[in-house]
Amino acid sequence: MSQRKRSKGLSSSQMTDGEEDCSPSQRDQPFQDQMNQKVSELVQFLLVKDQKKIPIRRADMLKTVGQKYKNYTEIVNRAGKTLQEVFGLQLMEIDTKLHTYILIDNLPRAEGEYLCKDKEKEKMGLLLVVLSFIFMKGNSVKDTALWEFLRLLRVHPGKPHKVFGDVRKLLMDEFARQKYLDVTPIPLTDPPEFKFQWGPRAEKETSKKDVLKFVAKIQGKDPTFWVSQNKEAEAEAAS
């Protein structure tokens, strides 16, 4: 790499005859180097934060870039482009009021493809089953109905599972915190009951059409067998 001569603010008339004036791109190089460094730091920060699949706050991203850094938007855009081109991840805002972001990855597809890490396959498989059940039941189910469904699959919420561990905690704590599931208390219920729906991360990482294909493959039927769900899935895909 050729070394750049520094003019130290001297005008061309003050420079010696043997020196060439710096081009605009050369004068901007220190700024670009700083920008590249900030982009790299933000990408690393986002990848680390995404390990736990917990939404990332804009305030924390701003701290990483620097509170007073004027080019925050450009840095975020460039970091997002790097994540997409290099890691196949998409930085997306899921809450415009709280300004929280997630990195979008793909859930297991109906064809059985897993784009997540090997150690996460089992959990993501269970999540896909739960999302399928919620969708097929009208996009909202009570916890009692979900627990009953899981027991049919020999997954008991009240007993430790050799793969999933504490299933109730996995669904109501981990998946809810990661925004895969939206778990809402049902008012005036004793003992307390909860409503399960798709969370914003699930809505971004998969689709109703893919979930319906998954269900159809398991049951050996065509997606059109479920008229209402198929119509809803097609409408979502067309939007």
C-alpha positions in Angstrom: 0.0 0.0 0.0 1.5 3.4 -1.0 2.1 5.8 1.9 0.3 9.1 1.9 2.2 12.4 2.4 0.7 14.8 4.9 0.4 18.5 4.1 -0.5 19.4 7.6 -2.9 22.1 6.4 -0.4 23.8 4.1 -1.7 25.3 0.9 -0.3 24.2 -2.5 1.8 27.4 -2.7 3.4 26.4 0.6 4.3 22.9 -0.5 7.6 22.0 -2.0 7.9 21.3 -5.7 8.5 17.6 -5.0 5.2 17.1 -3.1 1.8 16.3 -4.8 -1.4 17.7 -3.4 -3.6 15.1 -1.6 -6.7 14.1 -3.5 -10.1 14.4 -1.7 -10.2 10.7 -1.2 -6.8 10.8 0.5 -7.8 13.6 2.8 -10.9 11.7 3.7 -9.0 8.5 4.5 -8.7 9.0 8.3 -12.4 9.6 8.5 -13.1 6.5 6.4 -10.8 4.5 8.6 -12.6 5.7 11.7 -16.0 4.9 10.1 -14.8 1.4 9.2 -13.7 0.8 12.7 -17.0 1.9 14.1 -18.9 -0.3 11.7 -16.7 -3.3 12.7 -17.3 -2.6 16.4 -21.0 -2.4 15.9 -21.2 -5.6 13.8 -19.3 -7.5 16.6 -21.5 -6.0 19.2 -24.7 -7.1 17.4 -23.4 -10.6 16.8 -22.5 -11.0 20.5 -25.9 -9.7 21.6 -27.7 -11.9 19.2 -26.3 -15.0 20.8 -29.1 -14.9 23.4 -31.7 -13.8 20.8 -32.7 -10.9 23.1 -33.9 -7.6 21.4 -31.2 -5.0 21.1 -31.8 -1.5 22.2 -30.9 1.5 20.1 -29.4 3.1 23.2 -26.9 0.3 23.5 -26.0 0.5 19.9 -25.5 4.2 20.3 -23.2 3.6 23.2 -21.1 1.2 21.1 -20.8 3.7 18.3 -20.3 6.7 20.6 -22.9 9.0 22.1 -21.8 12.0 20.1 -20.9 10.4 16.9 -22.7 12.3 14.1 -22.7 9.5 11.5 -24.7 7.0 13.6 -27.3 6.3 10.9 -24.7 5.6 8.2 -22.8 3.3 10.6 -25.9 1.4 11.4 -26.8 1.1 7.7 -23.3 -0.1 6.8 -23.3 -2.6 9.7 -26.6 -3.9 8.6 -25.3 -4.4 5.0 -22.3 -6.2 6.4 -24.4 -8.5 8.5 -26.6 -9.3 5.5 -23.8 -9.9 3.0 -21.3 -11.7 5.2 -23.5 -13.5 7.8 -26.9 -13.7 6.0 -28.6 -11.8 8.9 -30.9 -8.8 8.6 -31.0 -6.1 11.2 -34.6 -5.1 11.7 -36.5 -2.8 14.1 -39.4 -4.6 15.8 -40.6 -1.8 18.1 -40.6 1.7 16.8 -41.6 3.1 20.3 -39.0 1.3 22.4 -36.5 1.3 19.4 -35.5 -2.3 19.8 -33.9 -4.4 17.0 -33.3 -8.0 16.2 -31.1 -9.9 13.8 -33.4 -12.0 11.5 -32.4 -15.6 10.9 -34.5 -18.3 9.4 -36.5 -20.9 11.4 -36.5 -24.5 10.2 -38.4 -24.7 6.9 -41.1 -27.2 6.0 -38.5 -29.1 4.0 -36.6 -29.8 7.2 -33.8 -27.4 6.6 -32.2 -25.9 9.6 -30.2 -22.7 9.2 -29.6 -22.3 12.9 -26.7 -23.8 14.9 -26.7 -27.6 15.5 -27.2 -27.2 19.3 -30.3 -25.0 18.7 -32.0 -27.4 16.2 -34.1 -29.2 18.8 -35.3 -26.0 20.4 -36.1 -24.4 17.1 -38.0 -27.6 16.1 -40.1 -27.4 19.2 -40.7 -23.7 18.5 -41.9 -24.4 15.0 -44.3 -27.0 16.3 -45.7 -24.5 18.9 -46.0 -21.8 16.2 -47.8 -24.2 14.0 -50.3 -25.1 16.7 -51.0 -21.4 17.4 -51.6 -20.6 13.8 -53.8 -23.6 13.1 -55.9 -22.7 16.2 -56.6 -19.2 15.0 -53.4 -17.4 16.0 -54.1 -17.4 19.7 -54.2 -20.3 22.2 -54.6 -20.6 26.0 -51.7 -22.1 27.9 -53.9 -25.0 29.1 -54.6 -26.0 25.4 -50.9 -25.7 24.5 -49.8 -27.9 27.5 -52.4 -30.5 26.6 -51.2 -30.5 22.9 -47.5 -30.9 24.0 -48.4 -33.8 26.3 -49.6 -35.6 23.2 -46.1 -35.2 21.9 -44.7 -36.6 25.2 -43.4 -33.2 26.1 -44.7 -32.5 29.6 -44.4 -28.9 30.8 -44.2 -29.9 34.5 -41.4 -32.5 34.0 -37.8 -31.9 33.0 -37.2 -32.9 29.4 -33.9 -34.5 28.4 -33.5 -32.2 25.4 -35.6 -29.1 26.2 -35.2 -29.0 30.0 -37.9 -27.0 31.7 -40.4 -26.7 28.8 -42.7 -24.2 30.6 -39.7 -22.0 31.3 -38.4 -22.4 27.7 -41.7 -21.2 26.2 -42.8 -18.6 28.8 -39.4 -17.2 29.6 -36.7 -17.8 26.9 -38.9 -17.8 23.8 -41.0 -14.9 25.1 -37.9 -12.9 26.0 -36.5 -13.6 22.5 -39.8 -12.3 21.0 -40.6 -15.6 19.3 -43.7 -15.9 21.4 -46.0 -13.3 22.9 -47.3 -14.5 26.2 -50.1 -12.4 27.8 -51.8 -12.9 31.1 -55.5 -13.4 30.9 -57.3 -11.0 33.3 -59.3 -12.2 36.2 -58.2 -15.8 36.1 -57.4 -17.8 39.2 -55.1 -19.7 39.0 -53.5 -17.3 36.4 -53.9 -18.3 32.8 -52.0 -17.1 29.8 -52.6 -16.5 26.1 -49.9 -17.5 23.5 -49.5 -15.7 20.1 -46.7 -15.3 17.6 -44.1 -12.8 18.7 -42.6 -10.2 16.4 -39.4 -12.2 15.8 -41.4 -15.2 14.6 -43.4 -13.0 12.3 -40.2 -11.8 10.7 -38.2 -15.1 10.6 -40.9 -17.4 9.2 -44.3 -17.1 7.5 -47.7 -18.6 7.8 -47.3 -20.2 4.4 -44.1 -22.0 5.5 -45.8 -23.2 8.7 -48.8 -24.4 6.8 -46.5 -26.4 4.5 -44.9 -27.9 7.6 -48.2 -29.0 9.0 -49.3 -30.3 5.6 -46.1 -32.4 5.2 -46.5 -33.9 8.7 -50.2 -34.8 8.1 -49.6 -35.9 4.4 -52.1 -33.4 3.0 -52.2 -30.5 0.7 -52.1 -27.0 2.3 -55.4 -26.2 0.6 -57.1 -28.8 2.8 -57.2 -26.1 5.5 -59.3 -23.5 3.6 -59.2 -20.7 6.2 -55.5 -21.1 7.1 -54.5 -21.4 3.5 -56.4 -18.3 2.5 -54.8 -16.4 5.4 -51.3 -17.7 4.5 -51.7 -16.7 0.8 -53.0 -13.2 1.8 -49.9 -12.7 4.0 -47.6 -13.9 1.2 -49.2 -11.5 -1.2 -49.0 -8.5 1.1 
